[in-house]
Amino acid sequence: MKREDRPVVLAWAVLFVVAATVAFNLMRRDAGQGFGGFAYGGVPYFELSDINGEKHNLHKMKGKVWLVHFISPERSVPHEATLQSLRALYRRFAGRENFQIISVSADPERLAGIRADLDGDAQQKWFLLYGPREEIESWMHAGFHLDARADLFQLDQMVFLIDQNATIRGYYKIDTPKQLPAMERHLQSLL
């Protein structure tokens, strides 16, 4: 190594150590809050239609913080406590530009009841998406690590928090008392 190259190499080494230290401390902080930035992986590509026929995909959701709620294909109606919690979160965060909610079902009829409860403004931020059951189950398995057949009754009670980079930041079971406040705190920190 040439003598004149040593300061450049040293500067790069110092920069690397500083960046690694900052990254480590941020991950430790997030993990201490039960909120890891990379713990659950990225959301794989999807393309589903809303009940108005408009297509939505992963690229359209990037840059947004979103909650995903899957509606079990076996339930006659969605889990009401989960919907109430999502409505409360919607009312609290609806004014945020980059906030969205997605409810997903293989049956658009199951989404109709949710739509009836939404006013016009909510329909701009709360997407009711559907698609072929096999496609949704594949997305659930590949991206959210859910087996629709094994998780049918818990499925309606689960909400997933996705950050602006389409990274899954948390899984929350709404009927557990501590989960809703934790999800709200984590959502707030991303917005």
C-alpha positions in Angstrom: 0.0 0.0 0.0 1.3 3.4 -0.9 1.9 5.9 1.9 -0.6 8.4 0.4 -3.4 5.8 0.4 -3.2 5.2 4.1 -5.3 8.2 5.2 -8.1 7.2 2.7 -8.1 3.6 4.0 -8.1 4.8 7.6 -11.0 7.2 6.9 -13.0 4.4 5.3 -12.3 2.1 8.3 -13.4 4.8 10.8 -16.6 5.5 8.7 -17.4 1.8 8.7 -16.9 1.5 12.5 -19.1 4.5 13.1 -21.9 3.2 10.8 -21.8 -0.3 12.3 -22.0 1.2 15.8 -25.0 3.4 14.9 -26.7 0.4 13.2 -26.1 -1.9 16.2 -27.4 0.7 18.7 -30.6 1.3 16.6 -31.2 -2.4 16.3 -30.6 -2.9 20.1 -33.0 0.0 20.8 -35.7 -1.5 18.5 -35.3 -5.0 19.9 -35.6 -3.7 23.4 -39.0 -2.3 22.5 -40.0 -5.7 20.8 -39.8 -3.9 17.5 -37.1 -5.2 15.2 -36.6 -3.5 11.9 -35.6 -6.6 9.9 -36.9 -9.4 12.1 -39.8 -10.5 9.8 -38.5 -9.8 6.3 -40.0 -8.1 3.3 -43.4 -8.3 1.8 -43.3 -10.2 -1.5 -44.8 -8.7 -4.6 -48.6 -8.9 -4.8 -51.3 -7.6 -7.1 -54.9 -7.7 -5.9 -58.1 -5.8 -6.9 -60.1 -3.6 -4.5 -63.9 -3.9 -4.5 -64.1 -1.0 -7.0 -62.0 -3.0 -9.5 -58.8 -0.9 -9.1 -55.6 -2.8 -9.0 -53.2 -2.5 -6.0 -49.7 -3.9 -5.8 -46.6 -3.7 -3.7 -45.1 -0.8 -5.7 -48.2 1.3 -5.0 -47.8 0.7 -1.3 -44.0 1.6 -1.0 -43.4 4.8 0.8 -46.5 4.2 3.0 -46.9 2.7 6.5 -49.7 0.1 6.3 -51.5 -2.3 8.4 -52.6 -5.6 6.8 -55.5 -7.6 8.0 -56.4 -11.0 6.4 -60.0 -12.1 6.7 -60.4 -15.8 7.2 -62.1 -17.6 4.3 -63.9 -19.9 6.8 -65.6 -17.2 8.9 -69.0 -16.0 7.9 -68.1 -12.4 9.1 -64.8 -10.8 10.0 -63.7 -10.7 13.7 -65.5 -7.7 15.1 -63.0 -6.8 17.8 -60.3 -6.6 15.2 -62.4 -4.4 13.0 -63.2 -2.1 15.9 -59.5 -1.8 16.7 -58.7 -1.0 13.1 -61.4 1.6 12.9 -60.0 3.2 16.1 -56.5 3.2 14.6 -57.9 4.6 11.3 -59.6 7.5 13.1 -56.4 8.3 15.0 -54.0 8.2 12.1 -56.2 9.0 9.1 -54.8 12.5 8.8 -51.3 11.1 8.2 -50.4 11.2 4.5 -48.5 7.9 4.4 -50.9 5.8 6.5 -53.0 3.0 4.9 -55.0 -0.1 6.0 -55.5 -3.1 3.8 -58.1 -5.8 4.5 -57.7 -8.9 2.3 -60.1 -11.7 1.5 -60.6 -14.2 -1.3 -64.3 -13.3 -1.2 -65.3 -9.7 -2.1 -68.7 -10.2 -0.3 -66.9 -10.5 3.0 -65.4 -7.0 2.3 -68.8 -5.5 1.6 -69.7 -5.2 5.3 -66.5 -3.4 6.1 -67.1 -1.0 3.1 -70.6 -0.2 4.4 -69.0 1.1 7.6 -66.5 3.4 5.9 -67.2 6.9 4.9 -65.9 8.4 1.6 -62.6 9.6 3.2 -61.9 6.3 4.8 -62.3 4.5 1.4 -59.2 6.5 0.2 -57.0 5.1 3.0 -58.6 1.7 3.8 -58.3 -0.7 0.8 -60.5 -3.7 0.7 -58.6 -6.2 -1.5 -59.5 -9.5 -2.9 -58.1 -12.1 -5.3 -58.0 -15.8 -6.0 -57.8 -17.8 -2.8 -54.7 -19.7 -4.0 -52.9 -16.4 -4.7 -53.8 -14.9 -1.3 -52.8 -18.1 0.5 -49.5 -18.1 -1.4 -48.9 -14.5 -0.4 -49.8 -15.2 3.2 -47.4 -18.2 3.3 -44.4 -16.6 1.4 -44.6 -13.1 3.0 -46.3 -13.5 6.3 -45.3 -17.0 7.1 -48.9 -18.0 7.7 -50.6 -21.2 6.8 -54.2 -20.3 6.1 -55.4 -23.8 7.0 -53.6 -23.9 10.3 -54.2 -20.3 11.3 -57.9 -19.9 10.3 -59.3 -18.8 13.6 -56.4 -16.6 14.6 -56.1 -15.1 11.2 -59.0 -12.6 11.7 -57.4 -11.4 14.9 -53.9 -10.8 13.4 -52.7 -7.4 12.1 -49.4 -6.9 10.4 -47.5 -3.6 10.5 -45.5 -2.8 7.3 -43.1 0.1 7.0 -42.3 2.4 4.1 -39.8 0.0 2.6 -42.3 -2.9 2.7 -40.6 -4.6 5.6 -42.8 -6.4 8.1 -42.2 -4.6 11.4 -44.6 -6.5 13.6 -47.3 -9.1 14.0 -50.1 -8.3 16.5 -52.9 -10.4 17.9 -55.6 -7.8 18.6 -57.5 -9.8 21.2 -54.4 -9.8 23.5 -54.6 -6.8 25.8 -51.0 -5.6 25.5 -50.8 -6.0 21.7 -53.0 -3.1 20.6 -51.1 -0.4 22.6 -47.8 -1.9 21.4 -49.0 -1.8 17.8 -50.2 1.8 18.2 -46.8 2.9 19.6 -44.9 1.1 16.8 -47.2 2.6 14.2 -46.7 6.1 15.7 -42.9 5.7 15.6 -43.0 4.8 11.9 -45.3 7.7 11.0 
